[in-house]
Amino acid sequence: MERPRILIVGGGFAGLECARRLERKLAPSEAEISLVTPYSYQLYLPLLPHVAAGVLTPQSVAVSLRRTLRRTHIVPGGAIGVDPASKVCVVRKITDEVIAQQYDVLVLTPGSITRSFDIPGLTDYARGMKTLAEAAYVRDHVIAQLDLASATLDQKERESRLQFVVVGGGYAGTETAACLQRLTTAAARRYPRLDARQIKWHLIDIAPKLMPELGDALGTAALEILRGRGIEVSLGVSVAEVTAETVKFTDGRVLPCRTLIWTAGVAASPLIGTLDAETVRGRLAVTAEMRVPQFEGMFALGDAAAVPDLAKGDGAVCPPTAQHSARQGRAVADNVIASLRNQPLEPYYHKDLGLVVDLGGKDAVSKPVGVELHGVPAQLVARGYHLMAMRTNAAKVRVGTNWLINATAGDDFVRIGFLSRQPARLRDFEYTDAYLTKDQVRAHAQSLLAKG
């Protein structure tokens, strides 16, 4: 008999954990495993701010899939549509060739994209922090502003180049602002013509509290750390308009600014829109076992799925965090195996391990298993957690070594020239215009199947 074909879409935390567990628990004769992903690495997203700040090299947070997976077939491309009727996933390879991947069991972990709003100028002038390329670009861009500010004699230009705005008071935004502010503060000593007091960082968020998940005490501690460093934190405020040289806030302020970093949340992958399925705030509605109830042999998890949070109850769904995605990946693998062996499926239930927020240097706030920490103990917990969560020893050694080198030798503040002549837009790195409509998916699936 032909082996069942298991197709995993997405090589992030959920996809990698699912594939690893399937390889461990299924004999090669039991199933054929394939993974669709445009890159042959799992991005360790929580450490992207460290890449942007130059504390870590990009390779350090790119966990090799080929070092981790032994017999999973990796398809280099992105899923752009799914036709559940014919059990076909339409994939655009990195060469732009469109192919059909047939499956018996489909595991959807396509992740999320940066969530944006209809704000004038946002998509043209904002920079994101969702991909490895964006983190590398942001670092180049920030250092370029220091170089250009140092070279100009125009005070207005200098002021606009030395003002930086980060939008989003969650983990990504807070850590990005904290790490990049440390970068520019340290770099200012290498620029004799710049006054460090002219470099200003702003962190804004429409919410009334900074990182409310941490609780009042730790959230306030984080806020005090940021303000103590000179970062201006504005809550209850968002962006009204962005131009090439200014940012206007909803409270009426207009800042001369050429750097807006947008981290104001995520939205489910547009792949979900190619399915005729129920959604919850844009995420695919699934059962507690992470099955998509409308379609046979389909599971969904991670950022793109509204997985019931049984630990909280009352209709809550799991937040789109790396911690949940990794655990859901392992749980879905067990349920896929159970479905192949005609065994009962188990609901996903988790116990919260806590939260860690690395603010760079000795500054951090953490809440492991409910214990509130800040300062050096919190930093040790945060970095220990990240090392533990990385899936290869090579990645752990690279990250640990980079941390040590940066702590002892500092940074050289070097630009690599990434997109130096072409300013990047918010969506240039996420290919959100690549997806098919529902009708196009069916037509492509039938056409590709006919070609054989």
N, C-alpha and C positions, 0 to 999 in steps of 0.2 A: 504493500500500500504506500501511496505517496505520503510523505511527512506533512503534518499541518504547517502552514506558513504563518508565523507570527511576525507582524510588521509593527515596529515602534517608530512613531513620528516624533522627532526631537531628541537631541543629545544633551539636554540639560541635566539637572539633578535627578528629576523623576525618570527620564529616559535611561540614563546611565545605570541608576540603581536597579531599574527593572531588568535591563539586559544582563547585568552582572548576576542577579539572583536566578534568572532563567537559565543562564549557562551553568550555574552551580547545581541547580536542582533537576534539570532536564537532561536526560541522556541525548547524545547527538541523534540517535535514531528516533527520538520522540517528536522532534520539531525542528524546523528550519527558522532561524532567527535573523531578521534584517532590521537595520536601523537607518532611518532617513535623517540626514543632518548636513547642512552646508559646510560645516567645519569638522575636522576630525579631532575635536577636543570638547571637553565639558568646561564651560567658563565658570570659574569660581567667583560668581557675581559679588558676594559681600566684600571682596577685597579690591574691587575696581577703583575706589577712591585712592588706594595705595599706589595703584598703577599710574593714575593721573598725577599724583604727587611725586612720582619717581622713587618712592620707597621700594616698590617691587617692579621687576621687569615684566613686560607682557607675558612672556613665556611661563613665568612662575605661576600665573593663575589660569593657564590653559592646560587642563589635565588631559593628557593624551588618552583618547579612546582606544587606540591600537595597543597601547601598553597595558590597558585594563581589560579589554575584551579579547577573548581568544578565538572564538568561532562565530561571532556575530558578523554578518555581511553588512558593511557600511556603504550606503548609497550616498554619494556626494551631491547633495542637492536639497531643495526644500519642497515640502508638500504644498501644492497650490489648490487642491480640491480633493474631495472624497465622494465617491458614488457608492453608497452602502448597498444599493440594489444589485450591482454587479460585483461588489466587494473588490473595488479597485481604488487605489490611491494614485492620483495624478501628481507626478513629481517633475519639477523643472530642475535638471542637473545644473551644475555650476558652469557648464558649457552652453546653457540655454536650451539644450535638447529636452523635449518633453517626453516622458516615458510613463508607462502604466505599471504600477506595482500591485500585483494581485495578493490577496491575503485571505486567510481563514479567520485569524484573530487580529484585530487592529487595536493598538494601544496609542491613544492620542495624548502626546505631551508636547504640543507645539509652543508652549510658553506664552509670553506676553510681549506687547510692544509699548513704547512710551505713549502715555495718554496725553493728548493735547486738547486744547479748546479753541474756539473761534475767536482768537485774540489777534488783532491786526499786527502783522509783522512777525508773529511768533514762529511760524514754520520756516521763515526765511532767515531769521537772525538768532534763534536760540540754538544752543548746543545740548545734546543729550548725554546721558551717562549710562546707557543700557548695554552697549557692546564693547568689546575689547578695542576695536578700532576707534570708537568714540573717546574712550579713556586716553588712548595715545594721542588723539587729535587735540583733546582739551589741554593736555600737558603742553604740547607744542604751542597751542594758541596762547595760553597764559604766559609762557616764557617769552613768546614773541611780543606780547604787550609790554613786558618789562623792557625788552630790547628797544622797541620803538619809542617808548616813553623816555628812555634814557637818551635817545638820539635826537629827539625833537627839541626845538627852542620855543615851540608854541605851547603856552601854558594851558590853553583850553584842550588841545589834543592830549597833552600829558595827563590832565585830570581825567579825561574820558577813558584813557587806556589803563589807568590805575584804579578804576572802580569796577568791582566784580559783584555780580548778583547771582545768587543761587536760589531757585524757587523750589520749595518742597521741604517741610520740616519733619519728614520721616527719617528713617535710618539712612537712606541713600543721600538725601540732601544734606543732612546734618554732618555725616562723616565726610562728604565731599567738601563742604565749606570748611570744616575743621582742618582737613589734611592739606587742602590747597592754600589756606591762609598760612599754615606753617611753612609751606613751600615758598611763598612770596616773601614772607618775613625773613627767612634764611637767605633767600636770593638777594634781597635788598643790600646786604653787606658787600655783595660783589659788584654793585653798581654805584660808583662814587658820585654820579650826578643825580642819583635818586634819594629822596628823603623817605624813609620807611613809613613815616607818619602820613604820607600822601596816599599810600596804598590802603584802600578801604574795601572791606568785604561786607556784603549784606546777605542775610538769610531771611527769606520771607515765606510765610505760609498763611493760607486762609483760615486754618484751624486756630482755635483759641489757646492751644497748648502745644508745646514742642514734644514730639514723640509720646503721646498720651499712654501708649502701651507700657511704658516704663513705670507709670505711677507718678504721683505728684512729687514725691521726694527726689527720686532720681531724675525726673524730667527737669525739676528746678535746678538740680546740681549741674546737669548738662548745660542748661541755659546760662548759669553763672560762669561756667568754664568758658563758654564761647564769648560772652560779653566781657569777661576778664581779659581775653586775648585781643579785644578791640573789634570783634565781629558785631555788627549792628543787627540784632534780631528783631524783626517786625512781625507780629502775629495778628491775625484777622485782616491781613492785607494780601492782595494778589496783584497780577500784572494787568494793566489796562491796554497798553500798546508798546510795541517794540520797534525801534528804527535801527539803522546801522550804527548810530552814535548816541542813542538815548533809550532809557527805559522809563515808562510812565507807570506809576503804581495806582491802585484803585483809590488810595487816600489823597490823590492829587499831586503827589510829589513827582518830579521829573529829574532823573539822575543822568548826568553825562556818563555814558557807559557803553563799552564795546564788547562786553562779555556777559551773556546771560546763559546760565547753566540750568536746564529745565529737568527737574526730578520729581514733578508733581504727580506721582502715581503711574500705574500701568493699566492697560486694557488687554483683554484676551486676544490672542492671535486672530487675525482676520480669517484664518482657515475655518474657524467655527462658523462663520457666516455662510460657508458653502454647503452646510448641512441643514436639512429640514428637521431641526430638533429644538426642543425647548431650551431656553437659556434663562439664567438668573443674572441680571445686570451684565449681560454680554458673555457670561461664562456658561459653558455647557452644563445643563442640569443632569446630575448623575445620582445613582442610588448610593447607599452607604457602602456598598461593595465596589463602587466606582464603575458600574456598568452604565452604558447609555441605553436606557430602557427601550427606546424606539427601534434599535438596530441590533440584530443578532451578532454576537462575537465582537462587540465594540466596547472598549473601556476608555475612560478619559480621566485625567488627573492633573495635578500641578496648577499653574497659574490660569490655564484655560478652562478649568472645570470647577463648578460649584459643588465641592465635596462636603456633605453634611458634617458638621462638627459635633459629634456625639458627646464629646466631653463637656460642651457648653449647653447643648440642647436648644430648645425654643426656636428651631428653624435656622440657627446660625450655620454659616459655612466657613470652612477653613480659610484663613488668610493666605494670600499668595507669597509665601516665604520659602526660602531654601530648605528650612528644617522640615516643613510639611511635605514639600515636593519629594525629598529624599525618602522619607518614611512611606509616603504613598506609593512610590516606585516599587519598594520592596513588597508592600501589601498587595499591589496589583499583580506583581509577578506570581505571588502565591495563589491569587484567585484565577489567573490565567491557567496555571498548572492544574488547579482544582477543576476548572471547566473542561480541560482536555481529558482528565481522568474521571469525569462524571462524579465529582465529589462536591459537597456543599461549599459555597463561597462564604468568606468571613467579612464582616463590616470593618471599615477602617476606624480605629479608635486610637487616640494618642494621649500621651502624658507630656505636658509642656515641660521642656528642659530649661526654659528661661530665655533671657535676652542678653545680647552683648552689643555694646556700641563703642567702637574704637575711635577716639578723637585725636589720635596721633601723639607721638612722644610718650609721656607718662600719663596722659589724660585719657580716661575711659570711664564709662559707667556700665555696670553689669548687674544682672539679676538672675544668677544661676539657681535653679530650683527654689525660687522665692526669696533668696538671700540678697539683700541690696548691698552693692559694693561700688566704690568709686576710687579713682587714683590708681596707684601701682597694682594693688590686688585685683582690681577690676580689669586692668590691662593684661595681667598675666592670665586671667580667666578667658578674656576675649581671644587672645592670641593662641592660647592652648586649645580653645574650642575650634578655631579655624584650622589649626594643624591636624587635630583629630579628625575633622570632617573631610579633609582632602583625601582622595582615593588612591593616590600612588605615593610610594616612598620618595620617588624622584621629585614630585611636586612639593612634598613636605620639606625636603632638604633645600630645594631652591628658595622657597619662601623663608625658611628659617635663616638661611645664609644671607639673603637679601636684607632681612631685618637687621641682622648683625652688622653687615657692611654699612648700611645707611646710618645706624646708630653710632658707629665708630668713625667712619670716613666722611659722612655727609653726602651732599649731592653736588654734581658738577653743573647742573642747570643747562643741560645740552638739549637743543632741539634736533630732531631727526629729519625735519623738513617734510613731515607728513602733510600732504595737501597744502603746501605752503603758498601756492599761487592761486588756489581755488577755495574760497571759504565754503565750509560744509553747512548744509541745512539740517534741520532737526531730523528729517526722515531719510537723509541720504544713505544711512547705514542699515536701515531696517527693511527695505524692499517691500513696503506695504502696498505698492501698486501691482504686485506680481500675481495676485490671486484671481481665480476664475469666478464667474457667476455660477449659480446652481445649474442653469441650463447649459453653460459652457462645460461644466464638469461632466455632465451626462454625455454630451456630444464627444468630448475628448476621450472619455473612457471607452465608449463604443467604437470609436475610430481606431484607437490604439489597440484594442483587443482584436479588431478585425485584421489589423496588420500583422498580428501574431507576435 
